[in-house]
Amino acid sequence: MFIADGHCDATLRQFEAETPSFTEGMTITESSLREGQVNMQLFALFAPVYDERADLFDSVLRQVDHFYNLIVSNEQVVFAPCTPLTEMSKTRAILALEGADGLQDDWMKWRLMKRLGVESVGLTWNEGNGLAAGCMEERGHGLTNKGREVVTFLRNEGMIVDGAHLHDDSYFEAASLSDSFFVSHANSRTIHNHPRNLTEEQLRVIKEKNSLVGMTFFPKFINGSEKATFADLLRHIDHIAGSIGSDYVGFGSDFDGIPQSVSGLESPRGILDLIDYMQKHYKEDDVRKFAGENYRRSITNTSNATRTATTVNDLSQLSKIKRNCQRRCVHPLRV
């Protein structure tokens, strides 16, 4: 079975550690990925916006250095950007940027991120920046002019826009301007009302974009407490799969970025137990989709999109999605 996880903060933990490692001291390690049989792991580069003293872009580059020196160099990991995902005994690493505060509209920095192998970009963390509004802002807005330029760059480069952490208005506009869009780690706002979770309208965008949302294992986003069970997590999967279909759900653990996790899901090793539990509640085909096949379809489609021309039918569908998304955006022109 192909197993994929759409988000972790391992490189941030390495950046913060006195002695960076990929073998101990973290949730995501060479052995935990191997024992959890994880075939794809997305590694996020996070600019520590909460630290006023931090040089944000330097922080990102140092995490890239750890990614290459500690993770990619490990024999358990394969790093091959923009190639189809395959089932194998090793872990395919995907590099992502979570929060673009250190880049803004500096195109040299964006080109460098592309050349370093970044495939996915989240414009903000919880608070807004010069590109977009963050999900924790009371009064949000759509993308700024700079934000639209960045999303256009990402689209032209065949990179994926990650809607996690975006304010609702910025989410809809970013989706409308993107060819490739997904949400790496969030749950259902209907099941638990938290601004980091997705509304029904936001979920419909996921379906329209033929993409997916990765279920995060953070209890606060699952039920608002510090503890959660497999059954609590499945309430979100049940709702989203029932609302938009089983083709649009995956995993987005947020390992190494969360202080608590679902009981039994304290590391990638627990994903196999979650899959066993899911097999008692869902058809085998759906379990395979949730575990990783939906990621494989979505990422493969993105890789192919960088090599093939857009057809008339594709343009027609994209225009329809843009019109739908723009109607949902309250302030599409605010800068």
N, C-alpha and C positions, 0 to 999 in steps of 0.2 A: 504494500500500500504506500502510495506517495504521500508524505507528510510535510507540510509547510507551515511556517510561522512568520507572519508579516511584520513583526516588530520586536526589537529588543534594544536595550541600552548598554550592551556589553562594552562598546568602545568608550563610552562615558565613564564607566566604572574603571576601566584601565587608565584613562586619563587622570582620574582622581586618586588612584592608588599610589602609594609610595613605591611599591615594587609591582609594576604591571605584569599580568600573567594571563594566559588562556587555559591554564591547567588547574587553578585553584583560586579560592577567594571570591568567586562570582557564581551566579546561577548558570549563565551560559558558559560552558567550558567544552573543550574538545571531547571529554568523556561523556558529559551529559547529552551532547548532541548525538554522539554515536549510540549511546544506550537508549535514547529516545527515538532512534531511527529517523531523525529529522533530515529530510532530503533537501529542503530549502529554508534558509534562515536569512531574514532581512536584518541588517545591522544599521542602526541609525546613528548619524553624526549629529550631536546636539550642542548647540551654542548655549552655554550657561547664562541665560539672560538675567537670572536672579542674582548674579554676582556682578555688582557695579564695577569691580576692579578688573574684570576679565577682558582680555582682548579677544573678542568673539571669533573673529576669523582665524586667529592664531590657535584658539582652542579647537576649532574644527580641523585645522591642518594637523595638529598633534594627534587627534583621534584617527585621522587617516593614516598617520605614521604607525600607530598601534595596530590598526586594521591590517596593514600590509606586513608589518614585522612580526606580529604575534598570531594573527588569525589566518591570513592568506598563506603564510609560510608553513602552517601546520598541515600535515599529510591528510588530516580528516576533511579539509576544506578545499573546495574547488571554486575559483573566481573566474568567471567567463561572461562579462557583461554582454547584454543584448543577444544572447543565444537561447534556444529553446531549453526548457527544463526537462530533465530526464530522471528516471528512477535509478538510483545507484546506491552503493553502500556508503558513499561520502556525502558531505553536506555542501550544496551549492550556496555560496554567499552572494547576497545582493546588497549593494551599498546605497544608503538613502541619506538625505539631509532632512533633519527635523528642526525647522525654524531657520529662516534666511536672514536673521538680524545682522549677521556678520558680513553679508554680501550686498544686501539692498539691490541697487541697480548698477553695480560695478561689473561690467561685462567681462573684464579680464578674469575676475574671480569665478564667474559663472562658467566661462569656457574651461577654466582649470578644473572645476568640479566635474564637468563632463569628461574631460581627458583622464581624470583620476578614476573614472568608472562609476560615478554616481548615476543611478537609474531612476530614482524616485525623490520627489521634493515636496515637503510640507512648508508652506510659506510662513506660517507662524507657529508659535507654541501657544500657551493659554492667553497671553496678552497680545495686543496688536503691535504692528510695526509700520514702517513706511510703505509696505506692500499691501497689507490686508488687515482686517479686524480679527481679533482672537475670540475664542469661544467664551471666555470668562468676562468679556466686556459687557456691561449692561446695555449700552447703546452701540450697536454695531453699524456697519456700512458695507458696501461692496468693496471691490478692489480699488486701490488708488491707480492713478495713471501709470506709476512705476510698476505696480503689481500686474497690470494688464500687459505691460511690455515684457515682464519676466515670464508670465504664463505663455505669451506668444513665443518667446525664446525656447521654453521647455517643449512646446508643441513642435516647433520646427526641428528641434534636436531629437525628437522621438522619446522624450523623457516623460515619466508619469507624474501627475500632480496628486498629492495625498491630501484628502480633505479633512483628516483628523486635526483637531484643534482650531479649525476655522469657525468664526462666527457664522450663523446661518446665512446671512446676506452674502458674505464673502464666499461661502461654500457654493451657493447657487451660481454666482458669476464665474468663479474659477472653473466649475464644471462646464458651464456654457462655452468657455473659451478653450477647453482642453479636448484633445483627441483621446488621451489616455488619462483616466481618473479613477481613483479608488480610495477607500478609507482603511488605513492599516490597522487601527486599533480603536474600536468603539463598540457600543452595544445599542440597544433599543431604548429610546426615550419614553416610549409608551409603557414599557415594562418598568423602567426606573427613570424618573424625571431628573436628569442631570444634564447640564449644558454640553458635556463631552459626548453624550449619546446622541443618536440620530432620530429625527422626527420621521413621520411617515412620508412626508414629501421628500426628505433627503434620501430615504431608502428607495423611493421610486426613481430618483436620479441614478442610483447605483444600477438599477435594472435597465434603465434607458441607455446607460453607457456600457452595458454588457460587462460589468465589472464585479466587485465584491467588497464586503466589509469584513474585516478580521475581528473576531470576538476577543475582547481583552479579558484577562483573568483577574483583574483588579476588583475586589469585592465592593469597593465604594461605588463603582460604576455598574455593578450587578444588582445590589440590593441596598446600598447606602450604609452598610455596616463594615466592620473589619473582618468579617468571616462570610464565606459563601461555600456552597456545595456544588457538586456536579449538577444536581437537580436545579439549583438556582441559575446556573449558566445555561442549562437547556431551555429554561423559560424564554430566554432571549433568542436562542437559535430557533425554537418552535415558532415564536412570533414572527421573526424576520423571514424564515422559510415559508411560513404560511401567508405572509403579506406579499412578498415579491418573488418567492420561489427558492428552491434548494440550490439553484445554480449560482447564488450570489452571497454565500456565507463561507467564511474560512476562520482561521485562528490568527489572532494578533496579540500574543501573550503579554507583551510589555515586560518580560523578564529583565531583571537588573534595573528596572525603572520604577518598580512598585514596592512599597513596604510590606504588603500582604498579598497573598494569592489565594485562589480557590483551594480548599482543603484537598490534598492529593495531587495538586498541580503546582508544587513548590519549585519544580524544575522541569526541563524537557522530558525527563524520565517518566513523569506522570502523564504525558500525553497518550501513551499507549494504554494506560488505565482508563483515561477519558474515552478513548476510541472503543474499548471493550464495553464501557457503560453505554455509549451511544448505540452500539450494535444491538442492544436490548430494546431500543426505543425507535430506531429508524431502519429503513431498508438499507441493505448493504451498499447499493449504488449511491444513496444519499450520504452515507457515512464517508464513502470514498471522496465524494465531492467536498464535504466539509473539511476533511482531513488535509486535502491538498490539491485535488484535481481541479477545483475552481481556480486556484492560484495558477496551476499549470496552464489552464486555458487562457486566463487573463494575461499572464506574463508573456506567453507565446504569441498571443495576438498582438501585444505591444511590440515585441521583437520583429514580427513580420511587418508591422506598420511602418517601421523605419526603412524597409526595403522595397515596398510596393507603392504604386501610385494610387491615389484615391479615385474610386469610380464615381460615376454620376449618382448611382443609388446611395453610396456612402455619403456624398455631399448633401443629398436630399435629407437623409436621416439626421446628419449632423445639424443642418439648419433647423430641423424640427426640434431637436433637443435644445439648441440654443434659444429658440423662441420660448419654449416651455420654461427653461431655467431663468431667462431674463424677466418673465412675468412674475416669477417668485421673488426676485431680488428687489428689496424695498428701495434701496438707494444705489442703483447701478452706476451712477455717474459721479458720486462723491469722491473727492480726492483727499 
